[in-house]
Amino acid sequence: MAEEKKKEEAKPKKKKGGPKAYKPRKFCPKCGPGVGLAEHKDRYSCGKCGYFEKK
Ligand SMILES: [Zn+2]
């Protein structure tokens, strides 16, 4: 009885792109491009420095 060659283990597929990072539309001009402004009903605001601007 011939031994069957063990099948190569399936490698986990690399997901293309990966999880999409949340990209805020606007960034805080005070804190820099790393800090996004939170979107509110009628304005954007920065949670770090308190900066906000009207929509
Ligand atoms: Zn800020």
mmCIF file of the protein (N, C-alpha, C, O) and its ligand, coordinates in Angstrom:
data_MODEL
# 
_entry.id   MODEL 
# 
loop_
_entity.id 
_entity.type 
_entity.pdbx_number_of_molecules 
1 polymer     1 
2 non-polymer 1 
# 
_entity_poly.entity_id                      1 
_entity_poly.type                           'polypeptide(L)' 
_entity_poly.nstd_linkage                   no 
_entity_poly.nstd_monomer                   no 
_entity_poly.pdbx_seq_one_letter_code       MAEEKKKEEAKPKKKKGGPKAYKPRKFCPKCGPGVGLAEHKDRYSCGKCGYFEKK 
_entity_poly.pdbx_seq_one_letter_code_can   MAEEKKKEEAKPKKKKGGPKAYKPRKFCPKCGPGVGLAEHKDRYSCGKCGYFEKK 
_entity_poly.pdbx_strand_id                 A 
# 
loop_
_entity_poly_seq.entity_id 
_entity_poly_seq.num 
_entity_poly_seq.mon_id 
_entity_poly_seq.hetero 
1 1  MET n 
1 2  ALA n 
1 3  GLU n 
1 4  GLU n 
1 5  LYS n 
1 6  LYS n 
1 7  LYS n 
1 8  GLU n 
1 9  GLU n 
1 10 ALA n 
1 11 LYS n 
1 12 PRO n 
1 13 LYS n 
1 14 LYS n 
1 15 LYS n 
1 16 LYS n 
1 17 GLY n 
1 18 GLY n 
1 19 PRO n 
1 20 LYS n 
1 21 ALA n 
1 22 TYR n 
1 23 LYS n 
1 24 PRO n 
1 25 ARG n 
1 26 LYS n 
1 27 PHE n 
1 28 CYS n 
1 29 PRO n 
1 30 LYS n 
1 31 CYS n 
1 32 GLY n 
1 33 PRO n 
1 34 GLY n 
1 35 VAL n 
1 36 GLY n 
1 37 LEU n 
1 38 ALA n 
1 39 GLU n 
1 40 HIS n 
1 41 LYS n 
1 42 ASP n 
1 43 ARG n 
1 44 TYR n 
1 45 SER n 
1 46 CYS n 
1 47 GLY n 
1 48 LYS n 
1 49 CYS n 
1 50 GLY n 
1 51 TYR n 
1 52 PHE n 
1 53 GLU n 
1 54 LYS n 
1 55 LYS n 
# 
loop_
_struct_asym.id 
_struct_asym.entity_id 
A 1 
B 2 
# 
loop_
_chem_comp.id 
_chem_comp.type 
_chem_comp.mon_nstd_flag 
ALA 'L-peptide linking' y 
ARG 'L-peptide linking' y 
ASP 'L-peptide linking' y 
CYS 'L-peptide linking' y 
GLU 'L-peptide linking' y 
GLY 'peptide linking'   y 
HIS 'L-peptide linking' y 
LEU 'L-peptide linking' y 
LYS 'L-peptide linking' y 
MET 'L-peptide linking' y 
PHE 'L-peptide linking' y 
PRO 'L-peptide linking' y 
SER 'L-peptide linking' y 
TYR 'L-peptide linking' y 
VAL 'L-peptide linking' y 
ZN  non-polymer         . 
# 
_pdbx_entity_nonpoly.entity_id   2 
_pdbx_entity_nonpoly.name        ? 
_pdbx_entity_nonpoly.comp_id     ZN 
# 
_pdbx_nonpoly_scheme.asym_id         B 
_pdbx_nonpoly_scheme.entity_id       2 
_pdbx_nonpoly_scheme.mon_id          ZN 
_pdbx_nonpoly_scheme.ndb_seq_num     1 
_pdbx_nonpoly_scheme.pdb_seq_num     101 
_pdbx_nonpoly_scheme.auth_seq_num    101 
_pdbx_nonpoly_scheme.pdb_mon_id      ZN 
_pdbx_nonpoly_scheme.auth_mon_id     ZN 
_pdbx_nonpoly_scheme.pdb_strand_id   A 
_pdbx_nonpoly_scheme.pdb_ins_code    . 
# 
loop_
_atom_site.group_PDB 
_atom_site.id 
_atom_site.type_symbol 
_atom_site.label_atom_id 
_atom_site.label_alt_id 
_atom_site.label_comp_id 
_atom_site.label_asym_id 
_atom_site.label_entity_id 
_atom_site.label_seq_id 
_atom_site.pdbx_PDB_ins_code 
_atom_site.Cartn_x 
_atom_site.Cartn_y 
_atom_site.Cartn_z 
_atom_site.occupancy 
_atom_site.B_iso_or_equiv 
_atom_site.pdbx_formal_charge 
_atom_site.auth_seq_id 
_atom_site.auth_comp_id 
_atom_site.auth_asym_id 
_atom_site.auth_atom_id 
_atom_site.pdbx_PDB_model_num 
ATOM   1   N  N  . MET A 1 1  ? 0.841   -1.202 0.000  1.00 0.00 ? 1   MET A N  1 
ATOM   2   C  CA . MET A 1 1  ? 0.000   0.000  0.000  1.00 0.00 ? 1   MET A CA 1 
ATOM   3   C  C  . MET A 1 1  ? 0.879   1.256  0.000  1.00 0.00 ? 1   MET A C  1 
ATOM   4   O  O  . MET A 1 1  ? 1.632   1.512  0.939  1.00 0.00 ? 1   MET A O  1 
ATOM   5   N  N  . ALA A 1 2  ? 0.762   1.990  -1.028 1.00 0.00 ? 2   ALA A N  1 
ATOM   6   C  CA . ALA A 1 2  ? 1.629   3.168  -1.165 1.00 0.00 ? 2   ALA A CA 1 
ATOM   7   C  C  . ALA A 1 2  ? 1.167   4.281  -0.240 1.00 0.00 ? 2   ALA A C  1 
ATOM   8   O  O  . ALA A 1 2  ? -0.011  4.620  -0.120 1.00 0.00 ? 2   ALA A O  1 
ATOM   9   N  N  . GLU A 1 3  ? 2.167   4.806  0.386  1.00 0.00 ? 3   GLU A N  1 
ATOM   10  C  CA . GLU A 1 3  ? 1.805   5.905  1.296  1.00 0.00 ? 3   GLU A CA 1 
ATOM   11  C  C  . GLU A 1 3  ? 1.471   7.158  0.504  1.00 0.00 ? 3   GLU A C  1 
ATOM   12  O  O  . GLU A 1 3  ? 2.197   7.569  -0.401 1.00 0.00 ? 3   GLU A O  1 
ATOM   13  N  N  . GLU A 1 4  ? 0.400   7.717  0.861  1.00 0.00 ? 4   GLU A N  1 
ATOM   14  C  CA . GLU A 1 4  ? 0.024   8.937  0.141  1.00 0.00 ? 4   GLU A CA 1 
ATOM   15  C  C  . GLU A 1 4  ? 0.804   10.121 0.694  1.00 0.00 ? 4   GLU A C  1 
ATOM   16  O  O  . GLU A 1 4  ? 0.925   10.323 1.903  1.00 0.00 ? 4   GLU A O  1 
ATOM   17  N  N  . LYS A 1 5  ? 1.299   10.851 -0.202 1.00 0.00 ? 5   LYS A N  1 
ATOM   18  C  CA . LYS A 1 5  ? 2.059   12.027 0.230  1.00 0.00 ? 5   LYS A CA 1 
ATOM   19  C  C  . LYS A 1 5  ? 1.115   13.015 0.923  1.00 0.00 ? 5   LYS A C  1 
ATOM   20  O  O  . LYS A 1 5  ? 0.017   13.321 0.458  1.00 0.00 ? 5   LYS A O  1 
ATOM   21  N  N  . LYS A 1 6  ? 1.603   13.477 2.030  1.00 0.00 ? 6   LYS A N  1 
ATOM   22  C  CA . LYS A 1 6  ? 0.753   14.400 2.775  1.00 0.00 ? 6   LYS A CA 1 
ATOM   23  C  C  . LYS A 1 6  ? 0.546   15.687 1.973  1.00 0.00 ? 6   LYS A C  1 
ATOM   24  O  O  . LYS A 1 6  ? 1.471   16.300 1.440  1.00 0.00 ? 6   LYS A O  1 
ATOM   25  N  N  . LYS A 1 7  ? -0.683  16.030 1.933  1.00 0.00 ? 7   LYS A N  1 
ATOM   26  C  CA . LYS A 1 7  ? -0.999  17.251 1.186  1.00 0.00 ? 7   LYS A CA 1 
ATOM   27  C  C  . LYS A 1 7  ? -0.400  18.469 1.870  1.00 0.00 ? 7   LYS A C  1 
ATOM   28  O  O  . LYS A 1 7  ? -0.399  18.606 3.093  1.00 0.00 ? 7   LYS A O  1 
ATOM   29  N  N  . GLU A 1 8  ? 0.092   19.315 1.041  1.00 0.00 ? 8   GLU A N  1 
ATOM   30  C  CA . GLU A 1 8  ? 0.667   20.538 1.611  1.00 0.00 ? 8   GLU A CA 1 
ATOM   31  C  C  . GLU A 1 8  ? -0.421  21.312 2.336  1.00 0.00 ? 8   GLU A C  1 
ATOM   32  O  O  . GLU A 1 8  ? -1.523  21.515 1.827  1.00 0.00 ? 8   GLU A O  1 
ATOM   33  N  N  . GLU A 1 9  ? -0.078  21.726 3.519  1.00 0.00 ? 9   GLU A N  1 
ATOM   34  C  CA . GLU A 1 9  ? -1.084  22.454 4.296  1.00 0.00 ? 9   GLU A CA 1 
ATOM   35  C  C  . GLU A 1 9  ? -1.418  23.774 3.629  1.00 0.00 ? 9   GLU A C  1 
ATOM   36  O  O  . GLU A 1 9  ? -0.551  24.506 3.153  1.00 0.00 ? 9   GLU A O  1 
ATOM   37  N  N  . ALA A 1 10 ? -2.656  24.031 3.617  1.00 0.00 ? 10  ALA A N  1 
ATOM   38  C  CA . ALA A 1 10 ? -3.094  25.271 2.983  1.00 0.00 ? 10  ALA A CA 1 
ATOM   39  C  C  . ALA A 1 10 ? -2.612  26.467 3.787  1.00 0.00 ? 10  ALA A C  1 
ATOM   40  O  O  . ALA A 1 10 ? -2.803  26.570 4.999  1.00 0.00 ? 10  ALA A O  1 
ATOM   41  N  N  . LYS A 1 11 ? -1.997  27.334 3.068  1.00 0.00 ? 11  LYS A N  1 
ATOM   42  C  CA . LYS A 1 11 ? -1.526  28.536 3.763  1.00 0.00 ? 11  LYS A CA 1 
ATOM   43  C  C  . LYS A 1 11 ? -2.677  29.526 3.881  1.00 0.00 ? 11  LYS A C  1 
ATOM   44  O  O  . LYS A 1 11 ? -3.494  29.680 2.973  1.00 0.00 ? 11  LYS A O  1 
ATOM   45  N  N  . PRO A 1 12 ? -2.713  30.179 5.010  1.00 0.00 ? 12  PRO A N  1 
ATOM   46  C  CA . PRO A 1 12 ? -3.772  31.189 5.173  1.00 0.00 ? 12  PRO A CA 1 
ATOM   47  C  C  . PRO A 1 12 ? -3.606  32.301 4.139  1.00 0.00 ? 12  PRO A C  1 
ATOM   48  O  O  . PRO A 1 12 ? -2.533  32.875 3.956  1.00 0.00 ? 12  PRO A O  1 
ATOM   49  N  N  . LYS A 1 13 ? -4.688  32.559 3.502  1.00 0.00 ? 13  LYS A N  1 
ATOM   50  C  CA . LYS A 1 13 ? -4.613  33.573 2.444  1.00 0.00 ? 13  LYS A CA 1 
ATOM   51  C  C  . LYS A 1 13 ? -4.452  34.964 3.035  1.00 0.00 ? 13  LYS A C  1 
ATOM   52  O  O  . LYS A 1 13 ? -5.081  35.341 4.024  1.00 0.00 ? 13  LYS A O  1 
ATOM   53  N  N  . LYS A 1 14 ? -3.602  35.679 2.391  1.00 0.00 ? 14  LYS A N  1 
ATOM   54  C  CA . LYS A 1 14 ? -3.411  37.058 2.850  1.00 0.00 ? 14  LYS A CA 1 
ATOM   55  C  C  . LYS A 1 14 ? -4.546  37.903 2.308  1.00 0.00 ? 14  LYS A C  1 
ATOM   56  O  O  . LYS A 1 14 ? -4.823  37.934 1.109  1.00 0.00 ? 14  LYS A O  1 
ATOM   57  N  N  . LYS A 1 15 ? -5.173  38.569 3.218  1.00 0.00 ? 15  LYS A N  1 
ATOM   58  C  CA . LYS A 1 15 ? -6.284  39.413 2.774  1.00 0.00 ? 15  LYS A CA 1 
ATOM   59  C  C  . LYS A 1 15 ? -5.738  40.671 2.123  1.00 0.00 ? 15  LYS A C  1 
ATOM   60  O  O  . LYS A 1 15 ? -4.885  41.372 2.667  1.00 0.00 ? 15  LYS A O  1 
ATOM   61  N  N  . LYS A 1 16 ? -6.245  40.916 0.984  1.00 0.00 ? 16  LYS A N  1 
ATOM   62  C  CA . LYS A 1 16 ? -5.764  42.097 0.277  1.00 0.00 ? 16  LYS A CA 1 
ATOM   63  C  C  . LYS A 1 16 ? -6.332  43.360 0.936  1.00 0.00 ? 16  LYS A C  1 
ATOM   64  O  O  . LYS A 1 16 ? -7.532  43.507 1.168  1.00 0.00 ? 16  LYS A O  1 
ATOM   65  N  N  . GLY A 1 17 ? -5.399  44.243 1.215  1.00 0.00 ? 17  GLY A N  1 
ATOM   66  C  CA . GLY A 1 17 ? -5.855  45.514 1.771  1.00 0.00 ? 17  GLY A CA 1 
ATOM   67  C  C  . GLY A 1 17 ? -5.966  45.482 3.280  1.00 0.00 ? 17  GLY A C  1 
ATOM   68  O  O  . GLY A 1 17 ? -5.573  46.433 3.956  1.00 0.00 ? 17  GLY A O  1 
ATOM   69  N  N  . GLY A 1 18 ? -6.500  44.397 3.813  1.00 0.00 ? 18  GLY A N  1 
ATOM   70  C  CA . GLY A 1 18 ? -6.659  44.325 5.257  1.00 0.00 ? 18  GLY A CA 1 
ATOM   71  C  C  . GLY A 1 18 ? -7.811  45.184 5.717  1.00 0.00 ? 18  GLY A C  1 
ATOM   72  O  O  . GLY A 1 18 ? -8.532  45.779 4.917  1.00 0.00 ? 18  GLY A O  1 
ATOM   73  N  N  . PRO A 1 19 ? -7.966  45.234 7.020  1.00 0.00 ? 19  PRO A N  1 
ATOM   74  C  CA . PRO A 1 19 ? -9.065  46.045 7.563  1.00 0.00 ? 19  PRO A CA 1 
ATOM   75  C  C  . PRO A 1 19 ? -8.854  47.514 7.247  1.00 0.00 ? 19  PRO A C  1 
ATOM   76  O  O  . PRO A 1 19 ? -7.764  48.067 7.387  1.00 0.00 ? 19  PRO A O  1 
ATOM   77  N  N  . LYS A 1 20 ? -9.904  48.093 6.832  1.00 0.00 ? 20  LYS A N  1 
ATOM   78  C  CA . LYS A 1 20 ? -9.792  49.505 6.467  1.00 0.00 ? 20  LYS A CA 1 
ATOM   79  C  C  . LYS A 1 20 ? -9.734  50.369 7.718  1.00 0.00 ? 20  LYS A C  1 
ATOM   80  O  O  . LYS A 1 20 ? -10.557 50.259 8.627  1.00 0.00 ? 20  LYS A O  1 
ATOM   81  N  N  . ALA A 1 21 ? -8.747  51.215 7.723  1.00 0.00 ? 21  ALA A N  1 
ATOM   82  C  CA . ALA A 1 21 ? -8.619  52.122 8.863  1.00 0.00 ? 21  ALA A CA 1 
ATOM   83  C  C  . ALA A 1 21 ? -9.638  53.249 8.720  1.00 0.00 ? 21  ALA A C  1 
ATOM   84  O  O  . ALA A 1 21 ? -9.925  53.744 7.630  1.00 0.00 ? 21  ALA A O  1 
ATOM   85  N  N  . TYR A 1 22 ? -10.154 53.614 9.854  1.00 0.00 ? 22  TYR A N  1 
ATOM   86  C  CA . TYR A 1 22 ? -11.132 54.688 9.839  1.00 0.00 ? 22  TYR A CA 1 
ATOM   87  C  C  . TYR A 1 22 ? -10.450 55.989 9.459  1.00 0.00 ? 22  TYR A C  1 
ATOM   88  O  O  . TYR A 1 22 ? -9.489  56.419 10.097 1.00 0.00 ? 22  TYR A O  1 
ATOM   89  N  N  . LYS A 1 23 ? -10.951 56.586 8.438  1.00 0.00 ? 23  LYS A N  1 
ATOM   90  C  CA . LYS A 1 23 ? -10.326 57.832 8.003  1.00 0.00 ? 23  LYS A CA 1 
ATOM   91  C  C  . LYS A 1 23 ? -11.303 58.987 8.158  1.00 0.00 ? 23  LYS A C  1 
ATOM   92  O  O  . LYS A 1 23 ? -12.273 59.100 7.409  1.00 0.00 ? 23  LYS A O  1 
ATOM   93  N  N  . PRO A 1 24 ? -11.044 59.818 9.110  1.00 0.00 ? 24  PRO A N  1 
ATOM   94  C  CA . PRO A 1 24 ? -11.899 60.995 9.256  1.00 0.00 ? 24  PRO A CA 1 
ATOM   95  C  C  . PRO A 1 24 ? -11.706 61.928 8.072  1.00 0.00 ? 24  PRO A C  1 
ATOM   96  O  O  . PRO A 1 24 ? -10.637 61.987 7.465  1.00 0.00 ? 24  PRO A O  1 
ATOM   97  N  N  . ARG A 1 25 ? -12.733 62.625 7.777  1.00 0.00 ? 25  ARG A N  1 
ATOM   98  C  CA . ARG A 1 25 ? -12.644 63.513 6.616  1.00 0.00 ? 25  ARG A CA 1 
ATOM   99  C  C  . ARG A 1 25 ? -11.755 64.714 6.896  1.00 0.00 ? 25  ARG A C  1 
ATOM   100 O  O  . ARG A 1 25 ? -11.018 65.207 6.042  1.00 0.00 ? 25  ARG A O  1 
ATOM   101 N  N  . LYS A 1 26 ? -11.867 65.151 8.135  1.00 0.00 ? 26  LYS A N  1 
ATOM   102 C  CA . LYS A 1 26 ? -11.112 66.370 8.464  1.00 0.00 ? 26  LYS A CA 1 
ATOM   103 C  C  . LYS A 1 26 ? -10.150 66.098 9.598  1.00 0.00 ? 26  LYS A C  1 
ATOM   104 O  O  . LYS A 1 26 ? -10.370 65.239 10.452 1.00 0.00 ? 26  LYS A O  1 
ATOM   105 N  N  . PHE A 1 27 ? -9.082  66.860 9.572  1.00 0.00 ? 27  PHE A N  1 
ATOM   106 C  CA . PHE A 1 27 ? -8.109  66.742 10.638 1.00 0.00 ? 27  PHE A CA 1 
ATOM   107 C  C  . PHE A 1 27 ? -7.991  68.051 11.395 1.00 0.00 ? 27  PHE A C  1 
ATOM   108 O  O  . PHE A 1 27 ? -8.271  69.128 10.868 1.00 0.00 ? 27  PHE A O  1 
ATOM   109 N  N  . CYS A 1 28 ? -7.579  67.931 12.611 1.00 0.00 ? 28  CYS A N  1 
ATOM   110 C  CA . CYS A 1 28 ? -7.460  69.116 13.431 1.00 0.00 ? 28  CYS A CA 1 
ATOM   111 C  C  . CYS A 1 28 ? -6.248  69.938 12.985 1.00 0.00 ? 28  CYS A C  1 
ATOM   112 O  O  . CYS A 1 28 ? -5.136  69.415 12.910 1.00 0.00 ? 28  CYS A O  1 
ATOM   113 N  N  . PRO A 1 29 ? -6.455  71.193 12.697 1.00 0.00 ? 29  PRO A N  1 
ATOM   114 C  CA . PRO A 1 29 ? -5.343  72.044 12.265 1.00 0.00 ? 29  PRO A CA 1 
ATOM   115 C  C  . PRO A 1 29 ? -4.377  72.344 13.398 1.00 0.00 ? 29  PRO A C  1 
ATOM   116 O  O  . PRO A 1 29 ? -3.239  72.755 13.167 1.00 0.00 ? 29  PRO A O  1 
ATOM   117 N  N  . LYS A 1 30 ? -4.832  72.139 14.604 1.00 0.00 ? 30  LYS A N  1 
ATOM   118 C  CA . LYS A 1 30 ? -3.969  72.432 15.751 1.00 0.00 ? 30  LYS A CA 1 
ATOM   119 C  C  . LYS A 1 30 ? -3.131  71.216 16.124 1.00 0.00 ? 30  LYS A C  1 
ATOM   120 O  O  . LYS A 1 30 ? -1.938  71.324 16.406 1.00 0.00 ? 30  LYS A O  1 
ATOM   121 N  N  . CYS A 1 31 ? -3.777  70.068 16.119 1.00 0.00 ? 31  CYS A N  1 
ATOM   122 C  CA . CYS A 1 31 ? -3.091  68.850 16.552 1.00 0.00 ? 31  CYS A CA 1 
ATOM   123 C  C  . CYS A 1 31 ? -2.347  68.180 15.405 1.00 0.00 ? 31  CYS A C  1 
ATOM   124 O  O  . CYS A 1 31 ? -1.462  67.355 15.631 1.00 0.00 ? 31  CYS A O  1 
ATOM   125 N  N  . GLY A 1 32 ? -2.701  68.531 14.188 1.00 0.00 ? 32  GLY A N  1 
ATOM   126 C  CA . GLY A 1 32 ? -2.013  67.933 13.055 1.00 0.00 ? 32  GLY A CA 1 
ATOM   127 C  C  . GLY A 1 32 ? -2.832  66.838 12.398 1.00 0.00 ? 32  GLY A C  1 
ATOM   128 O  O  . GLY A 1 32 ? -3.922  66.491 12.853 1.00 0.00 ? 32  GLY A O  1 
ATOM   129 N  N  . PRO A 1 33 ? -2.280  66.302 11.313 1.00 0.00 ? 33  PRO A N  1 
ATOM   130 C  CA . PRO A 1 33 ? -3.008  65.333 10.499 1.00 0.00 ? 33  PRO A CA 1 
ATOM   131 C  C  . PRO A 1 33 ? -3.241  63.993 11.199 1.00 0.00 ? 33  PRO A C  1 
ATOM   132 O  O  . PRO A 1 33 ? -3.974  63.152 10.680 1.00 0.00 ? 33  PRO A O  1 
ATOM   133 N  N  . GLY A 1 34 ? -2.635  63.783 12.358 1.00 0.00 ? 34  GLY A N  1 
ATOM   134 C  CA . GLY A 1 34 ? -2.851  62.515 13.052 1.00 0.00 ? 34  GLY A CA 1 
ATOM   135 C  C  . GLY A 1 34 ? -4.134  62.508 13.851 1.00 0.00 ? 34  GLY A C  1 
ATOM   136 O  O  . GLY A 1 34 ? -4.616  61.449 14.253 1.00 0.00 ? 34  GLY A O  1 
ATOM   137 N  N  . VAL A 1 35 ? -4.679  63.661 14.079 1.00 0.00 ? 35  VAL A N  1 
ATOM   138 C  CA . VAL A 1 35 ? -5.876  63.769 14.906 1.00 0.00 ? 35  VAL A CA 1 
ATOM   139 C  C  . VAL A 1 35 ? -7.060  64.193 14.049 1.00 0.00 ? 35  VAL A C  1 
ATOM   140 O  O  . VAL A 1 35 ? -7.074  65.275 13.462 1.00 0.00 ? 35  VAL A O  1 
ATOM   141 N  N  . GLY A 1 36 ? -8.037  63.324 13.995 1.00 0.00 ? 36  GLY A N  1 
ATOM   142 C  CA . GLY A 1 36 ? -9.202  63.626 13.178 1.00 0.00 ? 36  GLY A CA 1 
ATOM   143 C  C  . GLY A 1 36 ? -10.254 64.357 13.970 1.00 0.00 ? 36  GLY A C  1 
ATOM   144 O  O  . GLY A 1 36 ? -10.346 64.239 15.192 1.00 0.00 ? 36  GLY A O  1 
ATOM   145 N  N  . LEU A 1 37 ? -11.037 65.106 13.249 1.00 0.00 ? 37  LEU A N  1 
ATOM   146 C  CA . LEU A 1 37 ? -12.128 65.812 13.901 1.00 0.00 ? 37  LEU A CA 1 
ATOM   147 C  C  . LEU A 1 37 ? -13.355 64.915 13.923 1.00 0.00 ? 37  LEU A C  1 
ATOM   148 O  O  . LEU A 1 37 ? -13.698 64.274 12.930 1.00 0.00 ? 37  LEU A O  1 
ATOM   149 N  N  . ALA A 1 38 ? -13.999 64.885 15.063 1.00 0.00 ? 38  ALA A N  1 
ATOM   150 C  CA . ALA A 1 38 ? -15.214 64.094 15.183 1.00 0.00 ? 38  ALA A CA 1 
ATOM   151 C  C  . ALA A 1 38 ? -16.361 64.830 14.505 1.00 0.00 ? 38  ALA A C  1 
ATOM   152 O  O  . ALA A 1 38 ? -16.521 66.044 14.631 1.00 0.00 ? 38  ALA A O  1 
ATOM   153 N  N  . GLU A 1 39 ? -17.142 64.050 13.787 1.00 0.00 ? 39  GLU A N  1 
ATOM   154 C  CA . GLU A 1 39 ? -18.225 64.699 13.059 1.00 0.00 ? 39  GLU A CA 1 
ATOM   155 C  C  . GLU A 1 39 ? -19.469 64.795 13.930 1.00 0.00 ? 39  GLU A C  1 
ATOM   156 O  O  . GLU A 1 39 ? -19.909 63.813 14.526 1.00 0.00 ? 39  GLU A O  1 
ATOM   157 N  N  . HIS A 1 40 ? -20.012 65.972 13.989 1.00 0.00 ? 40  HIS A N  1 
ATOM   158 C  CA . HIS A 1 40 ? -21.259 66.190 14.707 1.00 0.00 ? 40  HIS A CA 1 
ATOM   159 C  C  . HIS A 1 40 ? -22.310 66.701 13.740 1.00 0.00 ? 40  HIS A C  1 
ATOM   160 O  O  . HIS A 1 40 ? -22.065 66.883 12.547 1.00 0.00 ? 40  HIS A O  1 
ATOM   161 N  N  . LYS A 1 41 ? -23.453 66.917 14.283 1.00 0.00 ? 41  LYS A N  1 
ATOM   162 C  CA . LYS A 1 41 ? -24.580 67.343 13.455 1.00 0.00 ? 41  LYS A CA 1 
ATOM   163 C  C  . LYS A 1 41 ? -24.235 68.541 12.588 1.00 0.00 ? 41  LYS A C  1 
ATOM   164 O  O  . LYS A 1 41 ? -24.431 68.536 11.373 1.00 0.00 ? 41  LYS A O  1 
ATOM   165 N  N  . ASP A 1 42 ? -23.719 69.560 13.245 1.00 0.00 ? 42  ASP A N  1 
ATOM   166 C  CA . ASP A 1 42 ? -23.480 70.795 12.498 1.00 0.00 ? 42  ASP A CA 1 
ATOM   167 C  C  . ASP A 1 42 ? -22.043 71.285 12.603 1.00 0.00 ? 42  ASP A C  1 
ATOM   168 O  O  . ASP A 1 42 ? -21.717 72.401 12.198 1.00 0.00 ? 42  ASP A O  1 
ATOM   169 N  N  . ARG A 1 43 ? -21.201 70.436 13.149 1.00 0.00 ? 43  ARG A N  1 
ATOM   170 C  CA . ARG A 1 43 ? -19.814 70.899 13.294 1.00 0.00 ? 43  ARG A CA 1 
ATOM   171 C  C  . ARG A 1 43 ? -18.861 69.719 13.414 1.00 0.00 ? 43  ARG A C  1 
ATOM   172 O  O  . ARG A 1 43 ? -19.272 68.578 13.624 1.00 0.00 ? 43  ARG A O  1 
ATOM   173 N  N  . TYR A 1 44 ? -17.590 70.026 13.275 1.00 0.00 ? 44  TYR A N  1 
ATOM   174 C  CA . TYR A 1 44 ? -16.542 69.049 13.523 1.00 0.00 ? 44  TYR A CA 1 
ATOM   175 C  C  . TYR A 1 44 ? -15.800 69.492 14.765 1.00 0.00 ? 44  TYR A C  1 
ATOM   176 O  O  . TYR A 1 44 ? -15.568 70.685 14.961 1.00 0.00 ? 44  TYR A O  1 
ATOM   177 N  N  . SER A 1 45 ? -15.429 68.548 15.599 1.00 0.00 ? 45  SER A N  1 
ATOM   178 C  CA . SER A 1 45 ? -14.714 68.955 16.794 1.00 0.00 ? 45  SER A CA 1 
ATOM   179 C  C  . SER A 1 45 ? -13.559 68.010 17.093 1.00 0.00 ? 45  SER A C  1 
ATOM   180 O  O  . SER A 1 45 ? -13.595 66.821 16.779 1.00 0.00 ? 45  SER A O  1 
ATOM   181 N  N  . CYS A 1 46 ? -12.541 68.583 17.709 1.00 0.00 ? 46  CYS A N  1 
ATOM   182 C  CA . CYS A 1 46 ? -11.373 67.802 18.085 1.00 0.00 ? 46  CYS A CA 1 
ATOM   183 C  C  . CYS A 1 46 ? -11.495 67.395 19.548 1.00 0.00 ? 46  CYS A C  1 
ATOM   184 O  O  . CYS A 1 46 ? -11.746 68.231 20.417 1.00 0.00 ? 46  CYS A O  1 
ATOM   185 N  N  . GLY A 1 47 ? -11.320 66.127 19.807 1.00 0.00 ? 47  GLY A N  1 
ATOM   186 C  CA . GLY A 1 47 ? -11.445 65.649 21.175 1.00 0.00 ? 47  GLY A CA 1 
ATOM   187 C  C  . GLY A 1 47 ? -10.204 65.917 21.993 1.00 0.00 ? 47  GLY A C  1 
ATOM   188 O  O  . GLY A 1 47 ? -10.204 65.755 23.213 1.00 0.00 ? 47  GLY A O  1 
ATOM   189 N  N  . LYS A 1 48 ? -9.145  66.326 21.319 1.00 0.00 ? 48  LYS A N  1 
ATOM   190 C  CA . LYS A 1 48 ? -7.880  66.539 22.017 1.00 0.00 ? 48  LYS A CA 1 
ATOM   191 C  C  . LYS A 1 48 ? -7.752  67.948 22.555 1.00 0.00 ? 48  LYS A C  1 
ATOM   192 O  O  . LYS A 1 48 ? -7.497  68.158 23.741 1.00 0.00 ? 48  LYS A O  1 
ATOM   193 N  N  . CYS A 1 49 ? -7.931  68.907 21.665 1.00 0.00 ? 49  CYS A N  1 
ATOM   194 C  CA . CYS A 1 49 ? -7.681  70.285 22.083 1.00 0.00 ? 49  CYS A CA 1 
ATOM   195 C  C  . CYS A 1 49 ? -8.970  71.098 22.198 1.00 0.00 ? 49  CYS A C  1 
ATOM   196 O  O  . CYS A 1 49 ? -8.964  72.227 22.690 1.00 0.00 ? 49  CYS A O  1 
ATOM   197 N  N  . GLY A 1 50 ? -10.057 70.519 21.745 1.00 0.00 ? 50  GLY A N  1 
ATOM   198 C  CA . GLY A 1 50 ? -11.314 71.246 21.870 1.00 0.00 ? 50  GLY A CA 1 
ATOM   199 C  C  . GLY A 1 50 ? -11.636 72.113 20.678 1.00 0.00 ? 50  GLY A C  1 
ATOM   200 O  O  . GLY A 1 50 ? -12.652 72.807 20.651 1.00 0.00 ? 50  GLY A O  1 
ATOM   201 N  N  . TYR A 1 51 ? -10.773 72.067 19.704 1.00 0.00 ? 51  TYR A N  1 
ATOM   202 C  CA . TYR A 1 51 ? -11.014 72.858 18.500 1.00 0.00 ? 51  TYR A CA 1 
ATOM   203 C  C  . TYR A 1 51 ? -12.275 72.362 17.794 1.00 0.00 ? 51  TYR A C  1 
ATOM   204 O  O  . TYR A 1 51 ? -12.543 71.161 17.751 1.00 0.00 ? 51  TYR A O  1 
ATOM   205 N  N  . PHE A 1 52 ? -13.027 73.282 17.253 1.00 0.00 ? 52  PHE A N  1 
ATOM   206 C  CA . PHE A 1 52 ? -14.177 72.850 16.456 1.00 0.00 ? 52  PHE A CA 1 
ATOM   207 C  C  . PHE A 1 52 ? -14.435 73.837 15.330 1.00 0.00 ? 52  PHE A C  1 
ATOM   208 O  O  . PHE A 1 52 ? -14.088 75.015 15.419 1.00 0.00 ? 52  PHE A O  1 
ATOM   209 N  N  . GLU A 1 53 ? -15.021 73.357 14.323 1.00 0.00 ? 53  GLU A N  1 
ATOM   210 C  CA . GLU A 1 53 ? -15.360 74.255 13.218 1.00 0.00 ? 53  GLU A CA 1 
ATOM   211 C  C  . GLU A 1 53 ? -16.728 73.881 12.687 1.00 0.00 ? 53  GLU A C  1 
ATOM   212 O  O  . GLU A 1 53 ? -17.147 72.724 12.728 1.00 0.00 ? 53  GLU A O  1 
ATOM   213 N  N  . LYS A 1 54 ? -17.406 74.897 12.191 1.00 0.00 ? 54  LYS A N  1 
ATOM   214 C  CA . LYS A 1 54 ? -18.755 74.684 11.684 1.00 0.00 ? 54  LYS A CA 1 
ATOM   215 C  C  . LYS A 1 54 ? -18.707 73.957 10.353 1.00 0.00 ? 54  LYS A C  1 
ATOM   216 O  O  . LYS A 1 54 ? -17.739 74.045 9.597  1.00 0.00 ? 54  LYS A O  1 
ATOM   217 N  N  . LYS A 1 55 ? -19.752 73.262 10.105 1.00 0.00 ? 55  LYS A N  1 
ATOM   218 C  CA . LYS A 1 55 ? -19.843 72.536 8.842  1.00 0.00 ? 55  LYS A CA 1 
ATOM   219 C  C  . LYS A 1 55 ? -20.174 73.473 7.700  1.00 0.00 ? 55  LYS A C  1 
ATOM   220 O  O  . LYS A 1 55 ? -20.291 73.035 6.556  1.00 0.00 ? 55  LYS A O  1 
HETATM 221 ZN ZN . ZN  B 2 .  ? -7.040  69.337 18.155 1.00 0.00 2 101 ZN  A ZN 1 
# 
